[in-house]
Amino acid sequence: MTYAVTERGAGLDEALQALRRWGVDFLTDPTADGASCHDYDLHYVDGIDSLDDGVFGLIVDGISSTLCFSGGHLEQTAAEPARPLLVVQTSSEFMDRWAAGTSSWDDGIESGEVELIGSRDEWNHWLAATGYLLTYGPDGDAS
């Protein structure tokens, strides 16, 4: 079976980009809506239950967030993580392009706009734990 976007569906692209950009505010500042933290259910990621728990960090424009992954759920709080497996540091400019779909995480790493602090071996773990992968295998394979 092949799926294709119709012209009418393609007309939603601008609205979807605006929603992604709106959502980036919560990634760059988890207290943007006045809440102290946000919880995300990541069970849409195939194989997420085989992913080890872990603490990660995200730093955007110098603002730190702690990302605690456990049992298929991610909790994000505005704080510097204690003993993270990996911290990802970037800028709001990159995040805007990422949200618009014009840059990927790999593009950011290649250009130097995304810096990994910690073991590069944890990159797929971070991607899966934050919901950016659709599939995660028990051997660390990702797609």
TORKOL-4160 file (C-alpha; in steps of 0.2 Angstrom, whole numbers, padded with zeros to 4 digits, m for minus):
143
<pt num="1" X="0000" Y="0000" Z="0000"/>
<pt num="2" X="0006" Y="0017" Z="m0004"/>
<pt num="3" X="0001" Y="0033" Z="0004"/>
<pt num="4" X="0002" Y="0050" Z="m0004"/>
<pt num="5" X="m0002" Y="0068" Z="0002"/>
<pt num="6" X="m0016" Y="0075" Z="m0009"/>
<pt num="7" X="m0015" Y="0094" Z="m0014"/>
<pt num="8" X="m0029" Y="0097" Z="0000"/>
<pt num="9" X="m0018" Y="0088" Z="0013"/>
<pt num="10" X="m0002" Y="0098" Z="0007"/>
<pt num="11" X="m0012" Y="0113" Z="0011"/>
<pt num="12" X="m0011" Y="0109" Z="0030"/>
<pt num="13" X="0008" Y="0110" Z="0029"/>
<pt num="14" X="0009" Y="0128" Z="0035"/>
<pt num="15" X="m0003" Y="0125" Z="0049"/>
<pt num="16" X="0006" Y="0110" Z="0055"/>
<pt num="17" X="0023" Y="0119" Z="0054"/>
<pt num="18" X="0015" Y="0133" Z="0065"/>
<pt num="19" X="0009" Y="0119" Z="0078"/>
<pt num="20" X="0026" Y="0112" Z="0078"/>
<pt num="21" X="0034" Y="0129" Z="0081"/>
<pt num="22" X="0021" Y="0132" Z="0095"/>
<pt num="23" X="0026" Y="0115" Z="0103"/>
<pt num="24" X="0045" Y="0119" Z="0103"/>
<pt num="25" X="0041" Y="0132" Z="0116"/>
<pt num="26" X="0038" Y="0118" Z="0129"/>
<pt num="27" X="0054" Y="0109" Z="0123"/>
<pt num="28" X="0065" Y="0125" Z="0126"/>
<pt num="29" X="0056" Y="0131" Z="0141"/>
<pt num="30" X="0045" Y="0117" Z="0150"/>
<pt num="31" X="0038" Y="0130" Z="0162"/>
<pt num="32" X="0031" Y="0141" Z="0147"/>
<pt num="33" X="0013" Y="0137" Z="0152"/>
<pt num="34" X="0016" Y="0139" Z="0171"/>
<pt num="35" X="0017" Y="0120" Z="0174"/>
<pt num="36" X="0033" Y="0114" Z="0184"/>
<pt num="37" X="0035" Y="0099" Z="0172"/>
<pt num="38" X="0027" Y="0090" Z="0158"/>
<pt num="39" X="0024" Y="0071" Z="0156"/>
<pt num="40" X="0024" Y="0062" Z="0139"/>
<pt num="41" X="0019" Y="0045" Z="0135"/>
<pt num="42" X="0031" Y="0037" Z="0122"/>
<pt num="43" X="0022" Y="0021" Z="0119"/>
<pt num="44" X="0020" Y="0025" Z="0101"/>
<pt num="45" X="0038" Y="0021" Z="0099"/>
<pt num="46" X="0039" Y="0003" Z="0094"/>
<pt num="47" X="0050" Y="m0006" Z="0106"/>
<pt num="48" X="0050" Y="0008" Z="0119"/>
<pt num="49" X="0047" Y="m0005" Z="0133"/>
<pt num="50" X="0064" Y="m0012" Z="0130"/>
<pt num="51" X="0073" Y="0005" Z="0132"/>
<pt num="52" X="0083" Y="0006" Z="0149"/>
<pt num="53" X="0078" Y="0020" Z="0160"/>
<pt num="54" X="0089" Y="0036" Z="0160"/>
<pt num="55" X="0091" Y="0054" Z="0164"/>
<pt num="56" X="0096" Y="0066" Z="0150"/>
<pt num="57" X="0098" Y="0084" Z="0148"/>
<pt num="58" X="0093" Y="0097" Z="0135"/>
<pt num="59" X="0101" Y="0114" Z="0135"/>
<pt num="60" X="0093" Y="0127" Z="0123"/>
<pt num="61" X="0101" Y="0145" Z="0124"/>
<pt num="62" X="0109" Y="0141" Z="0140"/>
<pt num="63" X="0092" Y="0135" Z="0148"/>
<pt num="64" X="0093" Y="0117" Z="0155"/>
<pt num="65" X="0080" Y="0104" Z="0156"/>
<pt num="66" X="0080" Y="0087" Z="0164"/>
<pt num="67" X="0073" Y="0073" Z="0154"/>
<pt num="68" X="0069" Y="0058" Z="0165"/>
<pt num="69" X="0064" Y="0043" Z="0155"/>
<pt num="70" X="0056" Y="0028" Z="0164"/>
<pt num="71" X="0044" Y="0014" Z="0159"/>
<pt num="72" X="0039" Y="0022" Z="0142"/>
<pt num="73" X="0036" Y="0039" Z="0149"/>
<pt num="74" X="0046" Y="0055" Z="0149"/>
<pt num="75" X="0046" Y="0069" Z="0162"/>
<pt num="76" X="0053" Y="0085" Z="0158"/>
<pt num="77" X="0057" Y="0098" Z="0171"/>
<pt num="78" X="0066" Y="0115" Z="0171"/>
<pt num="79" X="0082" Y="0110" Z="0180"/>
<pt num="80" X="0100" Y="0105" Z="0176"/>
<pt num="81" X="0101" Y="0086" Z="0176"/>
<pt num="82" X="0111" Y="0077" Z="0190"/>
<pt num="83" X="0122" Y="0063" Z="0182"/>
<pt num="84" X="0114" Y="0063" Z="0165"/>
<pt num="85" X="0119" Y="0049" Z="0152"/>
<pt num="86" X="0119" Y="0062" Z="0139"/>
<pt num="87" X="0116" Y="0081" Z="0137"/>
<pt num="88" X="0111" Y="0089" Z="0120"/>
<pt num="89" X="0115" Y="0108" Z="0119"/>
<pt num="90" X="0108" Y="0119" Z="0105"/>
<pt num="91" X="0100" Y="0135" Z="0101"/>
<pt num="92" X="0082" Y="0141" Z="0099"/>
<pt num="93" X="0086" Y="0146" Z="0081"/>
<pt num="94" X="0091" Y="0127" Z="0077"/>
<pt num="95" X="0075" Y="0121" Z="0087"/>
<pt num="96" X="0064" Y="0133" Z="0076"/>
<pt num="97" X="0071" Y="0125" Z="0060"/>
<pt num="98" X="0070" Y="0108" Z="0067"/>
<pt num="99" X="0052" Y="0111" Z="0072"/>
<pt num="100" X="0048" Y="0118" Z="0054"/>
<pt num="101" X="0056" Y="0102" Z="0047"/>
<pt num="102" X="0070" Y="0111" Z="0038"/>
<pt num="103" X="0084" Y="0103" Z="0049"/>
<pt num="104" X="0086" Y="0086" Z="0057"/>
<pt num="105" X="0096" Y="0082" Z="0073"/>
<pt num="106" X="0109" Y="0074" Z="0062"/>
<pt num="107" X="0110" Y="0091" Z="0052"/>
<pt num="108" X="0113" Y="0100" Z="0068"/>
<pt num="109" X="0127" Y="0088" Z="0074"/>
<pt num="110" X="0135" Y="0089" Z="0057"/>
<pt num="111" X="0134" Y="0109" Z="0057"/>
<pt num="112" X="0140" Y="0110" Z="0075"/>
<pt num="113" X="0123" Y="0118" Z="0080"/>
<pt num="114" X="0120" Y="0103" Z="0091"/>
<pt num="115" X="0133" Y="0098" Z="0103"/>
<pt num="116" X="0132" Y="0081" Z="0113"/>
<pt num="117" X="0140" Y="0081" Z="0130"/>
<pt num="118" X="0143" Y="0064" Z="0136"/>
<pt num="119" X="0145" Y="0047" Z="0127"/>
<pt num="120" X="0140" Y="0047" Z="0109"/>
<pt num="121" X="0135" Y="0029" Z="0112"/>
<pt num="122" X="0120" Y="0036" Z="0121"/>
<pt num="123" X="0113" Y="0046" Z="0106"/>
<pt num="124" X="0100" Y="0033" Z="0100"/>
<pt num="125" X="0095" Y="0031" Z="0119"/>
<pt num="126" X="0092" Y="0050" Z="0120"/>
<pt num="127" X="0083" Y="0050" Z="0103"/>
<pt num="128" X="0071" Y="0035" Z="0108"/>
<pt num="129" X="0069" Y="0042" Z="0126"/>
<pt num="130" X="0063" Y="0059" Z="0119"/>
<pt num="131" X="0051" Y="0051" Z="0106"/>
<pt num="132" X="0061" Y="0056" Z="0091"/>
<pt num="133" X="0062" Y="0038" Z="0084"/>
<pt num="134" X="0048" Y="0027" Z="0078"/>
<pt num="135" X="0057" Y="0011" Z="0082"/>
<pt num="136" X="0070" Y="0006" Z="0096"/>
<pt num="137" X="0077" Y="m0012" Z="0096"/>
<pt num="138" X="0084" Y="m0020" Z="0112"/>
<pt num="139" X="0101" Y="m0020" Z="0104"/>
<pt num="140" X="0101" Y="m0001" Z="0102"/>
<pt num="141" X="0096" Y="m0001" Z="0084"/>
<pt num="142" X="0085" Y="0014" Z="0079"/>
<pt num="143" X="0075" Y="0020" Z="0065"/>
